[in-house]
Amino acid sequence: MTQKRMRWWQSIRWRLALGSVGVTMLAMILLVATAILAILYYYDSDQKTQLNELSETRAQQIGREYSHQLSIGETSAAALQKASVMTLPVAPLKNLQDQTFVNVVLGANNRIAYPTQSKVSSKQLMRTAQIRAIYAFITKYLDPSQKGSDITRFRNDLAQAQNGDTVTDTLGNKLLPQSFIMRPLFADGDSHHEVVGVLFVAPRSTVEQSLPLYISNVGSVMLLALVVVALLAALGAILFARTITRPLEKMTIATRQMAVGDYNVRVQGQAMGELGELATTFNEMASQLHQDVEALREQELWRRELIMNITHDLATPLTAIAGLGEAMVDGINQSREDYEATGRIIVRETLRLRRLVKDLHVMAKVEAGALHPQRTSLRMAALVDEAIAVLAPEFERVDVEPLNNISFELPQVEADADMITRVVSNLCDNALQHTPSGGQVVVDAQVRGAELLISVTDTGKGIPSELLARIFERFYRIDGSRQAQGGGGSGLGLSIVRAIVEAHGGRVWAENAPGMGARIIFTLPLVAAGQPSFADATTQPLQKIGLLATSQPGGPPSQ
């Protein structure tokens, strides 16, 4: 399957980084906007206070000086001009909170009394941008040909000041207003006297129609801080996103490897929190999936082996039955003895086929989890007698003696009679296949705690120690070729034994009996029906009782 290539902006890392930067920028913009609005508000309030105090002081000083100049014989216009020059600073600029203030005095007919041409006649002073800006500003707002809302408001405020009222107003937009004040100049500095002029005081930014220096500096600092915070947020978001995307990237790589069949892959990392838990869960899933895949492979191998073995095991008796049947039809066997011998062979092969079909049926129930014992009280001695009686013809045919050494005094067990009979029959049949002519198959039992240990021992050559743990595997045969030629079982007998015994809560294992052959032992719990199982109870190996030899201490091998 072709994997769709992912764009960089579709990556979680970049989306998280860009999202974090966007949120941080939005928060910073809101913070900066709030701070600037607060600064503008308090700056404007403080500026108006300063304007009011400064203009009031200057107006009183100019008014008193004006009266003094009149008393010494100066005309009204000259007195106002000299009073302004003597009161106000030579440079019409006052430094206040990083802001410079402009002072302008207007006399009769709105003529500029200060700053005057006589005081600022020097070329050096007239060339300064500050003085030019003052004249340009006042000229513009006093020119009747100029139109505009700010100009109209300025003229109205001037007229109101000339009538004796102090006016505080603003020019420009509402977001960044430029404050100014117009205060009437009273003779002798007393409001009960006549108005002789108007004092206009405004920040330099109002005259030059620019941002206040303080606001400009604060805005620059905040803008720089905004850029720095955005860069730091981007860097932090990228690093933080990497802590999330790196484990996800590892899991993505592991998932791709798993998709192509590599189930041994694991996610390596030290991620904490949910990502660490996700990685752990992924590894557990991969481990379980690996086990399931291996189990499926084993089942596939088992299925193939099943088909091969079933085909072989079915072919041998079917071939024998078909050949003998054809011989009988063709009349090759003429005597009664020949017919009887042929019939016995056919019956034997038919029984062999029936055992194979039953074995497959039982294994199918085991695989489906449908093996449920119907427990009843059983006496093992009688049950073994019945099983041996059924197999007696087979024992006679190969000249092997079966011995039932189980005492009738032993306690009864709670078990399924048909299933336990099948266990004993399979074990005896298995022992019979490995016992040479003239040998014995001995069945014995003894009580160990809450269990009854039943053993089946032959006088064959035993089982190699390295193969003891494998004889209960399906279709496993120690000598497959010999058994196939000798009419051995299907290879399912011991697997069925283990399944039935474990269904009863018991255990089964194999060992070699000293001085004899192989011994297979299984246990059944000595409890009433419905009571807890003793499947996990510890048992000791059979010790020598009669024909039972002592096993090594330490218990049977676990299955």
Stockholm file with secondary structure:
# STOCKHOLM 1.0

chainA/1-559         MTQKRMRWWQSIRWRLALGSVGVTMLAMILLVATAILAILYYYDSDQKTQLNELSETRAQQIGREYSHQLSIGETSAAALQKASVMTLPVAPLKNLQDQTFVNVVLGANNRIAYPTQSKVSSKQLMRTAQIRAIYAFITKYLDPSQKGSDITRFRNDLAQAQNGDTVTDTLGNKLLPQSFIMRPLFADGDSHHEVVGVLFVAPRSTVEQSLPLYISNVGSVMLLALVVVALLAALGAILFARTITRPLEKMTIATRQMAVGDYNVRVQGQAMGELGELATTFNEMASQLHQDVEALREQELWRRELIMNITHDLATPLTAIAGLGEAMVDGINQSREDYEATGRIIVRETLRLRRLVKDLHVMAKVEAGALHPQRTSLRMAALVDEAIAVLAPEFERVDVEPLNNISFELPQVEADADMITRVVSNLCDNALQHTPSGGQVVVDAQVRGAELLISVTDTGKGIPSELLARIFERFYRIDGSRQAQGGGGSGLGLSIVRAIVEAHGGRVWAENAPGMGARIIFTLPLVAAGQPSFADATTQPLQKIGLLATSQPGGPPSQ
#=GR chainA/1-559 SS CCCCCCCGGGSHHHHHHHHHHHHHHHHHHHHHHHHHHHHHHHHHHHHHHHHHHHHHHHHHHHHHHHHHHHHTTCCHHHHHHHHHHHHSCSSSEEEETTEEEEEEEECGGGCEEESCTTTTCSHHHHTSHHHHHHHHHHHHHHCTTCCCHHHHHHHHHHHHHHTTCCEEEEESCSSSCEEEEEEEEEGGGCTTSCEEEEEEEEEHHHHHTSCCHHHHHHHHHHHHHHHHHHHHHHHHHHHHHHHHHHHHHHHHHHHHHHHTTCTTCCCCCCCCHHHHHHHHHHHHHHHHHHHHHHHHHHHHHHHHHHHHHHHHHHHHHHHHHHHHHHHHHHTCCCSHHHHHHHHHHHHHHHHHHHHHHHHHHHHHHHHTTCCCCCCEEECHHHHHHHHHHHHHHHHHHHTCEEEECCCTTSCCEEECHHHHHHHHHHHHHHHHHTSCTTCEEEEEEEEETTEEEEEEEECSCCCCGGGTTTTTSTTCCTTHHHHHHTTCCCSCHHHHHHHHHHHTTCCEEEEECTTSCEEEEEEEECCCTTSCCCTTCCCCCCCCSTTCCCCCTTCCCCC
#=GC SS_cons         CCCCCCCGGGSHHHHHHHHHHHHHHHHHHHHHHHHHHHHHHHHHHHHHHHHHHHHHHHHHHHHHHHHHHHHTTCCHHHHHHHHHHHHSCSSSEEEETTEEEEEEEECGGGCEEESCTTTTCSHHHHTSHHHHHHHHHHHHHHCTTCCCHHHHHHHHHHHHHHTTCCEEEEESCSSSCEEEEEEEEEGGGCTTSCEEEEEEEEEHHHHHTSCCHHHHHHHHHHHHHHHHHHHHHHHHHHHHHHHHHHHHHHHHHHHHHHHTTCTTCCCCCCCCHHHHHHHHHHHHHHHHHHHHHHHHHHHHHHHHHHHHHHHHHHHHHHHHHHHHHHHHHHTCCCSHHHHHHHHHHHHHHHHHHHHHHHHHHHHHHHHTTCCCCCCEEECHHHHHHHHHHHHHHHHHHHTCEEEECCCTTSCCEEECHHHHHHHHHHHHHHHHHTSCTTCEEEEEEEEETTEEEEEEEECSCCCCGGGTTTTTSTTCCTTHHHHHHTTCCCSCHHHHHHHHHHHTTCCEEEEECTTSCEEEEEEEECCCTTSCCCTTCCCCCCCCSTTCCCCCTTCCCCC
//
